[in-house]
Amino acid sequence: MNAVVPVLAAGGTFAAATLLGLLAGVWIGRATGQPLWTVGGLLAGLLLGGYSALRLLLRSL
């Protein structure tokens, strides 16, 4: 059971960062009128979430 907790935390961190990046991109895209910000926000969230999830998983080893 203890081995599952870091994986769930990493997955939750990845999902939350991706969602927040996407929402920020949508918000900035609507404010500026350029929908390309949505893709940028999604990519930023994916990168930051992946990095954070990887750090959590490596720290649990």
PyMOL Python script that loads the backbone (N, CA, C, O; Angstrom):
from pymol import cmd

cmd.read_pdbstr("""\
ATOM      1  N   MET A   1       0.818  -1.203   0.000  1.00  0.00           N
ATOM      2  CA  MET A   1       0.000   0.000   0.000  1.00  0.00           C
ATOM      3  C   MET A   1       0.855   1.258   0.000  1.00  0.00           C
ATOM      4  O   MET A   1       0.503   2.255  -0.630  1.00  0.00           O
ATOM      5  N   ASN A   2       1.980   1.211   0.707  1.00  0.00           N
ATOM      6  CA  ASN A   2       2.839   2.396   0.775  1.00  0.00           C
ATOM      7  C   ASN A   2       3.464   2.731  -0.564  1.00  0.00           C
ATOM      8  O   ASN A   2       3.825   3.884  -0.801  1.00  0.00           O
ATOM      9  N   ALA A   3       3.602   1.749  -1.448  1.00  0.00           N
ATOM     10  CA  ALA A   3       4.188   2.001  -2.758  1.00  0.00           C
ATOM     11  C   ALA A   3       3.213   2.710  -3.690  1.00  0.00           C
ATOM     12  O   ALA A   3       3.625   3.299  -4.689  1.00  0.00           O
ATOM     13  N   VAL A   4       1.929   2.658  -3.370  1.00  0.00           N
ATOM     14  CA  VAL A   4       0.903   3.253  -4.229  1.00  0.00           C
ATOM     15  C   VAL A   4       0.767   4.753  -3.988  1.00  0.00           C
ATOM     16  O   VAL A   4       0.432   5.497  -4.909  1.00  0.00           O
ATOM     17  N   VAL A   5       1.017   5.195  -2.790  1.00  0.00           N
ATOM     18  CA  VAL A   5       0.803   6.596  -2.420  1.00  0.00           C
ATOM     19  C   VAL A   5       1.656   7.557  -3.256  1.00  0.00           C
ATOM     20  O   VAL A   5       1.121   8.552  -3.745  1.00  0.00           O
ATOM     21  N   PRO A   6       2.965   7.305  -3.443  1.00  0.00           N
ATOM     22  CA  PRO A   6       3.736   8.239  -4.274  1.00  0.00           C
ATOM     23  C   PRO A   6       3.269   8.276  -5.729  1.00  0.00           C
ATOM     24  O   PRO A   6       3.319   9.325  -6.370  1.00  0.00           O
ATOM     25  N   VAL A   7       2.823   7.152  -6.241  1.00  0.00           N
ATOM     26  CA  VAL A   7       2.336   7.115  -7.627  1.00  0.00           C
ATOM     27  C   VAL A   7       1.047   7.920  -7.748  1.00  0.00           C
ATOM     28  O   VAL A   7       0.866   8.655  -8.719  1.00  0.00           O
ATOM     29  N   LEU A   8       0.157   7.790  -6.780  1.00  0.00           N
ATOM     30  CA  LEU A   8      -1.078   8.577  -6.801  1.00  0.00           C
ATOM     31  C   LEU A   8      -0.791  10.066  -6.647  1.00  0.00           C
ATOM     32  O   LEU A   8      -1.426  10.896  -7.298  1.00  0.00           O
ATOM     33  N   ALA A   9       0.160  10.400  -5.789  1.00  0.00           N
ATOM     34  CA  ALA A   9       0.520  11.809  -5.603  1.00  0.00           C
ATOM     35  C   ALA A   9       1.125  12.383  -6.884  1.00  0.00           C
ATOM     36  O   ALA A   9       0.821  13.512  -7.269  1.00  0.00           O
ATOM     37  N   ALA A  10       1.980  11.602  -7.539  1.00  0.00           N
ATOM     38  CA  ALA A  10       2.593  12.067  -8.781  1.00  0.00           C
ATOM     39  C   ALA A  10       1.542  12.228  -9.876  1.00  0.00           C
ATOM     40  O   ALA A  10       1.575  13.198 -10.634  1.00  0.00           O
ATOM     41  N   GLY A  11       0.623  11.291  -9.959  1.00  0.00           N
ATOM     42  CA  GLY A  11      -0.444  11.401 -10.959  1.00  0.00           C
ATOM     43  C   GLY A  11      -1.349  12.589 -10.708  1.00  0.00           C
ATOM     44  O   GLY A  11      -1.746  13.286 -11.642  1.00  0.00           O
ATOM     45  N   GLY A  12      -1.674  12.820  -9.453  1.00  0.00           N
ATOM     46  CA  GLY A  12      -2.504  13.967  -9.107  1.00  0.00           C
ATOM     47  C   GLY A  12      -1.807  15.282  -9.396  1.00  0.00           C
ATOM     48  O   GLY A  12      -2.427  16.233  -9.872  1.00  0.00           O
ATOM     49  N   THR A  13      -0.516  15.331  -9.105  1.00  0.00           N
ATOM     50  CA  THR A  13       0.267  16.528  -9.390  1.00  0.00           C
ATOM     51  C   THR A  13       0.325  16.798 -10.888  1.00  0.00           C
ATOM     52  O   THR A  13       0.164  17.937 -11.328  1.00  0.00           O
ATOM     53  N   PHE A  14       0.555  15.747 -11.667  1.00  0.00           N
ATOM     54  CA  PHE A  14       0.615  15.882 -13.119  1.00  0.00           C
ATOM     55  C   PHE A  14      -0.719  16.373 -13.675  1.00  0.00           C
ATOM     56  O   PHE A  14      -0.762  17.290 -14.496  1.00  0.00           O
ATOM     57  N   ALA A  15      -1.808  15.751 -13.219  1.00  0.00           N
ATOM     58  CA  ALA A  15      -3.134  16.129 -13.712  1.00  0.00           C
ATOM     59  C   ALA A  15      -3.483  17.561 -13.334  1.00  0.00           C
ATOM     60  O   ALA A  15      -4.006  18.310 -14.159  1.00  0.00           O
ATOM     61  N   ALA A  16      -3.200  17.948 -12.092  1.00  0.00           N
ATOM     62  CA  ALA A  16      -3.534  19.295 -11.636  1.00  0.00           C
ATOM     63  C   ALA A  16      -2.735  20.358 -12.394  1.00  0.00           C
ATOM     64  O   ALA A  16      -3.287  21.382 -12.797  1.00  0.00           O
ATOM     65  N   ALA A  17      -1.445  20.116 -12.585  1.00  0.00           N
ATOM     66  CA  ALA A  17      -0.618  21.090 -13.306  1.00  0.00           C
ATOM     67  C   ALA A  17      -1.059  21.212 -14.757  1.00  0.00           C
ATOM     68  O   ALA A  17      -1.084  22.312 -15.310  1.00  0.00           O
ATOM     69  N   THR A  18      -1.404  20.092 -15.375  1.00  0.00           N
ATOM     70  CA  THR A  18      -1.860  20.122 -16.766  1.00  0.00           C
ATOM     71  C   THR A  18      -3.173  20.883 -16.885  1.00  0.00           C
ATOM     72  O   THR A  18      -3.341  21.703 -17.788  1.00  0.00           O
ATOM     73  N   LEU A  19      -4.090  20.616 -15.987  1.00  0.00           N
ATOM     74  CA  LEU A  19      -5.379  21.298 -16.013  1.00  0.00           C
ATOM     75  C   LEU A  19      -5.228  22.795 -15.751  1.00  0.00           C
ATOM     76  O   LEU A  19      -5.859  23.611 -16.423  1.00  0.00           O
ATOM     77  N   LEU A  20      -4.402  23.152 -14.784  1.00  0.00           N
ATOM     78  CA  LEU A  20      -4.197  24.572 -14.497  1.00  0.00           C
ATOM     79  C   LEU A  20      -3.522  25.288 -15.667  1.00  0.00           C
ATOM     80  O   LEU A  20      -3.869  26.426 -15.982  1.00  0.00           O
ATOM     81  N   GLY A  21      -2.562  24.627 -16.308  1.00  0.00           N
ATOM     82  CA  GLY A  21      -1.923  25.220 -17.475  1.00  0.00           C
ATOM     83  C   GLY A  21      -2.909  25.422 -18.610  1.00  0.00           C
ATOM     84  O   GLY A  21      -2.893  26.454 -19.281  1.00  0.00           O
ATOM     85  N   LEU A  22      -3.766  24.438 -18.825  1.00  0.00           N
ATOM     86  CA  LEU A  22      -4.776  24.554 -19.875  1.00  0.00           C
ATOM     87  C   LEU A  22      -5.756  25.683 -19.577  1.00  0.00           C
ATOM     88  O   LEU A  22      -6.079  26.479 -20.459  1.00  0.00           O
ATOM     89  N   LEU A  23      -6.224  25.752 -18.341  1.00  0.00           N
ATOM     90  CA  LEU A  23      -7.167  26.807 -17.977  1.00  0.00           C
ATOM     91  C   LEU A  23      -6.531  28.188 -18.075  1.00  0.00           C
ATOM     92  O   LEU A  23      -7.178  29.140 -18.513  1.00  0.00           O
ATOM     93  N   ALA A  24      -5.274  28.302 -17.672  1.00  0.00           N
ATOM     94  CA  ALA A  24      -4.581  29.588 -17.791  1.00  0.00           C
ATOM     95  C   ALA A  24      -4.420  29.966 -19.258  1.00  0.00           C
ATOM     96  O   ALA A  24      -4.582  31.130 -19.624  1.00  0.00           O
ATOM     97  N   GLY A  25      -4.101  28.983 -20.096  1.00  0.00           N
ATOM     98  CA  GLY A  25      -3.969  29.252 -21.520  1.00  0.00           C
ATOM     99  C   GLY A  25      -5.276  29.691 -22.154  1.00  0.00           C
ATOM    100  O   GLY A  25      -5.290  30.595 -22.989  1.00  0.00           O
ATOM    101  N   VAL A  26      -6.376  29.057 -21.765  1.00  0.00           N
ATOM    102  CA  VAL A  26      -7.692  29.449 -22.284  1.00  0.00           C
ATOM    103  C   VAL A  26      -8.028  30.870 -21.839  1.00  0.00           C
ATOM    104  O   VAL A  26      -8.516  31.677 -22.630  1.00  0.00           O
ATOM    105  N   TRP A  27      -7.766  31.164 -20.583  1.00  0.00           N
ATOM    106  CA  TRP A  27      -8.067  32.493 -20.048  1.00  0.00           C
ATOM    107  C   TRP A  27      -7.254  33.579 -20.762  1.00  0.00           C
ATOM    108  O   TRP A  27      -7.799  34.609 -21.160  1.00  0.00           O
ATOM    109  N   ILE A  28      -5.945  33.339 -20.922  1.00  0.00           N
ATOM    110  CA  ILE A  28      -5.104  34.322 -21.604  1.00  0.00           C
ATOM    111  C   ILE A  28      -5.490  34.414 -23.073  1.00  0.00           C
ATOM    112  O   ILE A  28      -5.489  35.501 -23.651  1.00  0.00           O
ATOM    113  N   GLY A  29      -5.820  33.277 -23.679  1.00  0.00           N
ATOM    114  CA  GLY A  29      -6.228  33.286 -25.080  1.00  0.00           C
ATOM    115  C   GLY A  29      -7.491  34.086 -25.321  1.00  0.00           C
ATOM    116  O   GLY A  29      -7.596  34.803 -26.316  1.00  0.00           O
ATOM    117  N   ARG A  30      -8.439  33.971 -24.426  1.00  0.00           N
ATOM    118  CA  ARG A  30      -9.672  34.762 -24.563  1.00  0.00           C
ATOM    119  C   ARG A  30      -9.420  36.235 -24.307  1.00  0.00           C
ATOM    120  O   ARG A  30     -10.024  37.093 -24.952  1.00  0.00           O
ATOM    121  N   ALA A  31      -8.535  36.533 -23.373  1.00  0.00           N
ATOM    122  CA  ALA A  31      -8.257  37.932 -23.045  1.00  0.00           C
ATOM    123  C   ALA A  31      -7.512  38.631 -24.174  1.00  0.00           C
ATOM    124  O   ALA A  31      -7.730  39.817 -24.421  1.00  0.00           O
ATOM    125  N   THR A  32      -6.640  37.908 -24.858  1.00  0.00           N
ATOM    126  CA  THR A  32      -5.853  38.517 -25.922  1.00  0.00           C
ATOM    127  C   THR A  32      -6.449  38.304 -27.304  1.00  0.00           C
ATOM    128  O   THR A  32      -6.061  38.979 -28.258  1.00  0.00           O
ATOM    129  N   GLY A  33      -7.382  37.377 -27.420  1.00  0.00           N
ATOM    130  CA  GLY A  33      -7.978  37.092 -28.716  1.00  0.00           C
ATOM    131  C   GLY A  33      -7.126  36.179 -29.585  1.00  0.00           C
ATOM    132  O   GLY A  33      -7.376  36.047 -30.783  1.00  0.00           O
ATOM    133  N   GLN A  34      -6.131  35.553 -28.990  1.00  0.00           N
ATOM    134  CA  GLN A  34      -5.260  34.644 -29.733  1.00  0.00           C
ATOM    135  C   GLN A  34      -5.342  33.249 -29.120  1.00  0.00           C
ATOM    136  O   GLN A  34      -4.782  33.016 -28.049  1.00  0.00           O
ATOM    137  N   PRO A  35      -6.028  32.322 -29.779  1.00  0.00           N
ATOM    138  CA  PRO A  35      -6.256  31.001 -29.197  1.00  0.00           C
ATOM    139  C   PRO A  35      -5.012  30.131 -29.092  1.00  0.00           C
ATOM    140  O   PRO A  35      -5.060  29.059 -28.488  1.00  0.00           O
ATOM    141  N   LEU A  36      -3.901  30.570 -29.668  1.00  0.00           N
ATOM    142  CA  LEU A  36      -2.677  29.791 -29.577  1.00  0.00           C
ATOM    143  C   LEU A  36      -2.151  29.716 -28.147  1.00  0.00           C
ATOM    144  O   LEU A  36      -1.377  28.818 -27.818  1.00  0.00           O
ATOM    145  N   TRP A  37      -2.563  30.647 -27.301  1.00  0.00           N
ATOM    146  CA  TRP A  37      -2.185  30.613 -25.894  1.00  0.00           C
ATOM    147  C   TRP A  37      -2.695  29.355 -25.206  1.00  0.00           C
ATOM    148  O   TRP A  37      -2.090  28.889 -24.241  1.00  0.00           O
ATOM    149  N   THR A  38      -3.804  28.801 -25.694  1.00  0.00           N
ATOM    150  CA  THR A  38      -4.348  27.582 -25.109  1.00  0.00           C
ATOM    151  C   THR A  38      -3.358  26.433 -25.259  1.00  0.00           C
ATOM    152  O   THR A  38      -3.115  25.684 -24.313  1.00  0.00           O
ATOM    153  N   VAL A  39      -2.798  26.302 -26.433  1.00  0.00           N
ATOM    154  CA  VAL A  39      -1.810  25.250 -26.674  1.00  0.00           C
ATOM    155  C   VAL A  39      -0.560  25.490 -25.833  1.00  0.00           C
ATOM    156  O   VAL A  39       0.003  24.551 -25.270  1.00  0.00           O
ATOM    157  N   GLY A  40      -0.131  26.732 -25.749  1.00  0.00           N
ATOM    158  CA  GLY A  40       1.032  27.064 -24.930  1.00  0.00           C
ATOM    159  C   GLY A  40       0.812  26.760 -23.462  1.00  0.00           C
ATOM    160  O   GLY A  40       1.702  26.242 -22.788  1.00  0.00           O
ATOM    161  N   GLY A  41      -0.373  27.084 -22.967  1.00  0.00           N
ATOM    162  CA  GLY A  41      -0.683  26.780 -21.573  1.00  0.00           C
ATOM    163  C   GLY A  41      -0.729  25.286 -21.315  1.00  0.00           C
ATOM    164  O   GLY A  41      -0.261  24.811 -20.280  1.00  0.00           O
ATOM    165  N   LEU A  42      -1.296  24.545 -22.262  1.00  0.00           N
ATOM    166  CA  LEU A  42      -1.345  23.096 -22.123  1.00  0.00           C
ATOM    167  C   LEU A  42       0.058  22.506 -22.109  1.00  0.00           C
ATOM    168  O   LEU A  42       0.366  21.659 -21.271  1.00  0.00           O
ATOM    169  N   LEU A  43       0.909  22.943 -23.027  1.00  0.00           N
ATOM    170  CA  LEU A  43       2.278  22.428 -23.068  1.00  0.00           C
ATOM    171  C   LEU A  43       3.057  22.805 -21.810  1.00  0.00           C
ATOM    172  O   LEU A  43       3.813  21.989 -21.283  1.00  0.00           O
ATOM    173  N   ALA A  44       2.880  24.010 -21.336  1.00  0.00           N
ATOM    174  CA  ALA A  44       3.558  24.426 -20.107  1.00  0.00           C
ATOM    175  C   ALA A  44       3.092  23.578 -18.925  1.00  0.00           C
ATOM    176  O   ALA A  44       3.903  23.160 -18.098  1.00  0.00           O
ATOM    177  N   GLY A  45       1.787  23.327 -18.847  1.00  0.00           N
ATOM    178  CA  GLY A  45       1.267  22.486 -17.774  1.00  0.00           C
ATOM    179  C   GLY A  45       1.776  21.060 -17.860  1.00  0.00           C
ATOM    180  O   GLY A  45       2.091  20.445 -16.840  1.00  0.00           O
ATOM    181  N   LEU A  46       1.858  20.529 -19.080  1.00  0.00           N
ATOM    182  CA  LEU A  46       2.388  19.179 -19.261  1.00  0.00           C
ATOM    183  C   LEU A  46       3.851  19.097 -18.831  1.00  0.00           C
ATOM    184  O   LEU A  46       4.256  18.155 -18.150  1.00  0.00           O
ATOM    185  N   LEU A  47       4.634  20.090 -19.233  1.00  0.00           N
ATOM    186  CA  LEU A  47       6.054  20.076 -18.873  1.00  0.00           C
ATOM    187  C   LEU A  47       6.265  20.237 -17.366  1.00  0.00           C
ATOM    188  O   LEU A  47       7.032  19.489 -16.760  1.00  0.00           O
ATOM    189  N   LEU A  48       5.590  21.203 -16.772  1.00  0.00           N
ATOM    190  CA  LEU A  48       5.754  21.417 -15.335  1.00  0.00           C
ATOM    191  C   LEU A  48       5.194  20.259 -14.520  1.00  0.00           C
ATOM    192  O   LEU A  48       5.782  19.852 -13.518  1.00  0.00           O
ATOM    193  N   GLY A  49       4.057  19.734 -14.956  1.00  0.00           N
ATOM    194  CA  GLY A  49       3.475  18.594 -14.254  1.00  0.00           C
ATOM    195  C   GLY A  49       4.320  17.340 -14.376  1.00  0.00           C
ATOM    196  O   GLY A  49       4.469  16.589 -13.412  1.00  0.00           O
ATOM    197  N   GLY A  50       4.872  17.114 -15.556  1.00  0.00           N
ATOM    198  CA  GLY A  50       5.748  15.960 -15.737  1.00  0.00           C
ATOM    199  C   GLY A  50       7.008  16.068 -14.901  1.00  0.00           C
ATOM    200  O   GLY A  50       7.442  15.091 -14.292  1.00  0.00           O
ATOM    201  N   TYR A  51       7.589  17.241 -14.871  1.00  0.00           N
ATOM    202  CA  TYR A  51       8.787  17.459 -14.060  1.00  0.00           C
ATOM    203  C   TYR A  51       8.486  17.260 -12.571  1.00  0.00           C
ATOM    204  O   TYR A  51       9.253  16.615 -11.856  1.00  0.00           O
ATOM    205  N   SER A  52       7.383  17.809 -12.121  1.00  0.00           N
ATOM    206  CA  SER A  52       7.019  17.683 -10.716  1.00  0.00           C
ATOM    207  C   SER A  52       6.702  16.234 -10.350  1.00  0.00           C
ATOM    208  O   SER A  52       7.103  15.757  -9.288  1.00  0.00           O
ATOM    209  N   ALA A  53       5.985  15.539 -11.227  1.00  0.00           N
ATOM    210  CA  ALA A  53       5.658  14.139 -10.969  1.00  0.00           C
ATOM    211  C   ALA A  53       6.919  13.289 -10.945  1.00  0.00           C
ATOM    212  O   ALA A  53       7.049  12.403 -10.100  1.00  0.00           O
ATOM    213  N   LEU A  54       7.836  13.541 -11.847  1.00  0.00           N
ATOM    214  CA  LEU A  54       9.089  12.796 -11.868  1.00  0.00           C
ATOM    215  C   LEU A  54       9.888  13.017 -10.589  1.00  0.00           C
ATOM    216  O   LEU A  54      10.450  12.078 -10.027  1.00  0.00           O
ATOM    217  N   ARG A  55       9.932  14.264 -10.138  1.00  0.00           N
ATOM    218  CA  ARG A  55      10.642  14.549  -8.877  1.00  0.00           C
ATOM    219  C   ARG A  55      10.008  13.831  -7.704  1.00  0.00           C
ATOM    220  O   ARG A  55      10.715  13.307  -6.844  1.00  0.00           O
ATOM    221  N   LEU A  56       8.679  13.798  -7.656  1.00  0.00           N
ATOM    222  CA  LEU A  56       8.014  13.079  -6.571  1.00  0.00           C
ATOM    223  C   LEU A  56       8.309  11.589  -6.617  1.00  0.00           C
ATOM    224  O   LEU A  56       8.546  10.971  -5.579  1.00  0.00           O
ATOM    225  N   LEU A  57       8.296  11.013  -7.796  1.00  0.00           N
ATOM    226  CA  LEU A  57       8.566   9.584  -7.921  1.00  0.00           C
ATOM    227  C   LEU A  57      10.010   9.257  -7.574  1.00  0.00           C
ATOM    228  O   LEU A  57      10.270   8.259  -6.902  1.00  0.00           O
ATOM    229  N   LEU A  58      10.954  10.079  -8.018  1.00  0.00           N
ATOM    230  CA  LEU A  58      12.352   9.813  -7.712  1.00  0.00           C
ATOM    231  C   LEU A  58      12.647  10.012  -6.228  1.00  0.00           C
ATOM    232  O   LEU A  58      13.493   9.319  -5.663  1.00  0.00           O
ATOM    233  N   ARG A  59      11.965  10.936  -5.609  1.00  0.00           N
ATOM    234  CA  ARG A  59      12.171  11.169  -4.173  1.00  0.00           C
ATOM    235  C   ARG A  59      11.654   9.998  -3.341  1.00  0.00           C
ATOM    236  O   ARG A  59      12.148   9.753  -2.240  1.00  0.00           O
ATOM    237  N   SER A  60      10.660   9.275  -3.862  1.00  0.00           N
ATOM    238  CA  SER A  60      10.083   8.171  -3.104  1.00  0.00           C
ATOM    239  C   SER A  60      10.896   6.881  -3.212  1.00  0.00           C
ATOM    240  O   SER A  60      10.616   5.912  -2.506  1.00  0.00           O
ATOM    241  N   LEU A  61      11.894   6.861  -4.084  1.00  0.00           N
ATOM    242  CA  LEU A  61      12.722   5.643  -4.224  1.00  0.00           C
ATOM    243  C   LEU A  61      13.664   5.471  -3.083  1.00  0.00           C
ATOM    244  O   LEU A  61      14.424   4.503  -3.050  1.00  0.00           O
TER     245      LEU A  61
END
""", "prot")
cmd.dss("prot")
cmd.show_as("cartoon", "prot")
cmd.util.cbc("prot")
cmd.orient("prot")
